[in-house]
């Protein structure tokens, strides 16, 4: 029996399906066993996990989870435990999603709005005023202004736009 270990820590489920997970499925042979650290490393939802494990079973490949040692689909008890744990994990995600939505509704009712604040902080506002002054003088190119202020060109243009400065195509 060959144990195949793959790590998907930095891949999203969509990326896994299209890339690394497909490579894993292609490399498996009858009798192999896929070992994961945690269930959420393999799939993000119950239907996704069940589909993946069913595909493994169709290929006659075992599945084992290290953190949940009772999950071993090479045994009938392991299959049952997998489906129970997967259902509980899906239930937990749904509860978290509901709580998050309720918290956002409550915050909005109190007048709080999420997201990034509009405008600039004090430091950025000072740089924007300086950028406007340097740009309006016309003595420096945008590249030189950016170098002096240690900002990107896109940031310079955003600052000028926020300050209401007309940009005349100088570079």
C-alpha positions as CSV (number, residue, x, y, z in Angstrom):
1,X,0.0,0.0,0.0
2,X,1.3,3.4,-1.0
3,X,0.5,6.4,1.2
4,X,0.2,9.6,-0.8
5,X,0.7,12.8,1.2
6,X,-0.2,16.2,-0.3
7,X,-0.4,19.6,1.3
8,X,-2.9,22.1,0.1
9,X,-2.3,24.7,2.7
10,X,-2.0,27.6,0.3
11,X,-4.5,26.5,-2.3
12,X,-8.2,27.4,-2.4
13,X,-10.7,24.7,-3.1
14,X,-11.2,26.0,-6.6
15,X,-7.4,25.9,-7.3
16,X,-7.3,22.4,-5.8
17,X,-10.0,21.1,-8.1
18,X,-8.4,22.5,-11.2
19,X,-4.8,21.8,-10.3
20,X,-3.2,20.0,-7.4
21,X,-6.2,17.9,-6.5
22,X,-6.5,16.6,-10.1
23,X,-2.8,15.8,-10.1
24,X,-3.4,13.8,-6.9
25,X,-6.3,11.9,-8.5
26,X,-4.3,11.2,-11.6
27,X,-1.3,9.8,-9.6
28,X,-3.4,7.4,-7.4
29,X,-3.6,3.7,-8.0
30,X,-5.9,1.0,-6.5
31,X,-5.0,0.3,-2.9
32,X,-3.3,3.7,-2.3
33,X,-4.4,5.8,0.7
34,X,-4.7,9.6,0.8
35,X,-3.8,11.1,4.2
36,X,-4.7,14.6,5.2
37,X,-3.9,16.6,8.3
38,X,-7.4,18.0,8.7
39,X,-10.7,17.6,6.8
40,X,-10.8,21.2,5.7
41,X,-7.5,20.7,3.9
42,X,-9.4,18.6,1.4
43,X,-12.7,20.4,0.9
44,X,-14.6,23.4,2.3
45,X,-18.1,22.0,2.3
46,X,-19.9,18.8,3.0
47,X,-20.9,18.1,-0.6
48,X,-17.3,18.8,-1.7
49,X,-15.8,16.5,0.9
50,X,-18.3,13.7,0.2
51,X,-17.7,14.0,-3.6
52,X,-13.9,13.8,-3.2
53,X,-14.1,10.8,-0.8
54,X,-16.6,9.1,-3.1
55,X,-14.3,9.6,-6.0
56,X,-11.5,8.1,-4.0
57,X,-13.7,5.2,-3.1
58,X,-14.6,4.7,-6.8
59,X,-10.9,4.5,-7.5
60,X,-10.6,2.0,-4.6
61,X,-8.3,4.4,-2.7
62,X,-8.5,4.8,1.0
63,X,-8.8,8.1,2.9
64,X,-7.5,8.9,6.3
65,X,-7.5,12.1,8.4
66,X,-4.6,12.5,10.9
67,X,-6.3,14.9,13.3
68,X,-9.5,12.8,13.4
69,X,-7.9,9.3,13.7
70,X,-11.3,7.6,13.5
71,X,-11.8,8.7,9.9
72,X,-10.4,5.9,7.9
73,X,-12.6,5.0,4.9
74,X,-11.0,1.6,4.5
75,X,-13.3,0.4,7.2
76,X,-17.2,0.7,7.5
77,X,-16.9,2.4,10.9
78,X,-14.5,4.9,9.4
79,X,-16.9,5.7,6.5
80,X,-19.7,6.3,9.1
81,X,-17.5,8.6,11.2
82,X,-16.3,10.5,8.1
83,X,-19.9,11.3,7.2
84,X,-20.9,12.3,10.7
85,X,-17.8,14.5,11.2
86,X,-18.3,16.1,7.7
87,X,-22.0,16.8,8.6
88,X,-21.0,18.4,11.9
89,X,-18.3,20.5,10.2
90,X,-20.8,21.8,7.6
91,X,-23.3,22.5,10.4
92,X,-20.7,24.5,12.3
93,X,-19.8,26.6,9.2
94,X,-23.5,27.3,8.7
95,X,-23.9,28.5,12.3
96,X,-20.8,30.7,12.0
97,X,-22.2,32.2,8.8
98,X,-25.6,32.9,10.5
99,X,-23.9,34.5,13.5
100,X,-21.8,36.7,11.3
101,X,-24.8,37.9,9.3
102,X,-26.7,38.6,12.5
103,X,-23.7,40.5,13.9
104,X,-23.5,42.7,10.7
105,X,-27.2,43.4,10.8
106,X,-27.0,44.4,14.5
107,X,-23.9,46.6,13.8
108,X,-25.8,48.4,10.9
109,X,-28.8,48.9,13.2
110,X,-26.4,50.7,15.6
111,X,-25.2,52.9,12.7
112,X,-21.9,51.2,12.2
113,X,-20.8,50.6,8.6
114,X,-18.1,48.1,7.8
115,X,-15.3,48.4,5.2
116,X,-12.4,50.6,4.7
117,X,-12.9,54.2,5.8
118,X,-13.2,56.7,3.0
119,X,-10.6,59.3,2.4
120,X,-7.1,59.5,3.7
121,X,-5.5,59.3,7.2
122,X,-3.6,62.3,8.5
123,X,-0.2,61.1,7.2
124,X,-1.5,60.4,3.8
125,X,-3.4,63.7,3.7
126,X,-0.1,65.5,4.4
127,X,1.6,63.6,1.6
128,X,-1.4,64.4,-0.7
129,X,-1.1,68.1,0.0
130,X,2.7,68.0,-0.6
131,X,2.1,66.0,-3.8
132,X,-0.4,68.6,-5.0
133,X,2.0,71.5,-4.3
134,X,4.9,69.8,-6.1
135,X,2.7,68.8,-9.0
136,X,1.2,72.2,-9.4
137,X,4.6,73.9,-9.5
138,X,5.4,71.9,-12.5
139,X,9.1,71.8,-11.8
140,X,9.4,68.0,-11.2
141,X,8.1,65.1,-13.2
142,X,5.7,62.6,-11.7
143,X,8.5,60.1,-11.3
144,X,10.6,62.6,-9.4
145,X,7.6,63.5,-7.1
146,X,7.0,59.8,-6.5
147,X,10.6,59.3,-5.6
148,X,10.7,62.3,-3.2
149,X,7.5,61.2,-1.4
150,X,8.3,57.5,-1.6
151,X,5.0,56.6,-3.2
152,X,3.9,54.8,-6.3
153,X,2.7,56.7,-9.4
154,X,-0.8,55.3,-8.9
155,X,-0.8,56.7,-5.4
156,X,0.3,60.1,-6.6
157,X,-2.6,60.2,-9.1
158,X,-5.1,59.0,-6.5
159,X,-3.9,61.7,-4.1
160,X,-4.2,64.4,-6.9
161,X,-7.7,63.1,-7.8
162,X,-8.8,63.3,-4.2
163,X,-7.4,66.8,-3.9
164,X,-9.3,67.8,-7.1
165,X,-6.2,68.5,-9.1
166,X,-6.6,68.3,-12.9
167,X,-4.0,65.9,-14.4
168,X,-2.6,67.2,-17.6
169,X,-0.6,64.2,-18.8
170,X,2.8,65.2,-17.5
171,X,5.1,62.3,-16.6
